[in-house]
Amino acid sequence: MKMAAPDFAALKAAIEPLDTAERRQVYREGKFARAELVKDLDTRYRWDLYWMAGGLHGVLPDVTHDYKDAHIDTALRRIVAPLRNATPTEEGN
């Protein structure tokens, strides 16, 4: 199941303001909680942004779709560029 367009737009609107150059730098430098346990930094970063935004029910309190983690992660990959890139603005977000 793909994420419905209105749900994706709401998720994107909630995530984008949190995806700052400063926050990206903190993650690149490993200056966040439990950084030593992270195996995939990009995955950790996009899911941390997701939870900072309130998770799906925080962003879409009336969501009726049963989105699986894979559906959410696919949407997050479309919203959040990999950390190896310089800044959200330069990444086209």
N, C-alpha and C positions, 0 to 999 in steps of 0.2 A: 504494500500500500504506500503510495506516495503521500506526502503531507499536503493537505488541502492548501490552495493558494492563500486564502485569508489567514490561515494558521501560520504558514511560512512567513508571510509579511509581518504578522504580529511578533513572531519569534525574532525575526531580523531587526525589527524596530527596537526590541528590548535588548538585544545583544550588542548591536553596533555601538551605542554610546559607551559601553563598558570596554570595548576593544581599543584601548588607547596605546600610544607609543610608549608611554611610561610603564604601563602594566606589562606590555610585551617585553620590555627590557628587564623587568623584575623576573619574569619567567625565564628569559634567556640566561640570566645570571644565576638562576636556581635559588633565588631569595624568597621562597614561599614555603608554606608549611609542608613538611614531609617530602621535600624535593628529592631527597636521597633515594626514595623508593620508586621514583617515576621511571618507567621504561620507555614511554612514548610521550614526549613533551607536548607535541601538538594536540594529541588526544586529551591529555590532562588540561591543557589551556582551554580548549574549546568547551569541555565539560565544566570546568570551573566557571567560565563565563555563563554558561547555561544555568548553573545553580545560583550564581550571583544575581541573575535576572529573575530568580524565583522558581526555576524549573517550569515545566510545561503548565502546571496548574496555577502557578503564580503569574505567568504570562497570559495564559488562556484559561481562566477559571471555569469557563463554561464549555470547555472542549468536550465534544461528544465522540471523537475518534479514539480508538485504542491504539495509539502509536507505540510501537516497540522501540527499544533502544536503537536498533539499526536504522529505523526511519528518522529518529531524532538526530542521530549522528550524521546521516547523509545530509540533512538540512544544515546542521552545524558546519559541516565541511564546505558547504556552498556559501555560508555566511562569513566564516572566520578563515582568513588566509593563513598558510603555514607561518610559524614564527621565524623561519629563516629569512623571510622578507623584512624589509626595513621598517615600514610604518603602515598602518591601516590605509592612509591616504594613498601612498604609493602603490598599494596592492589593489587599488580599484574598489575598495569597499565603500 
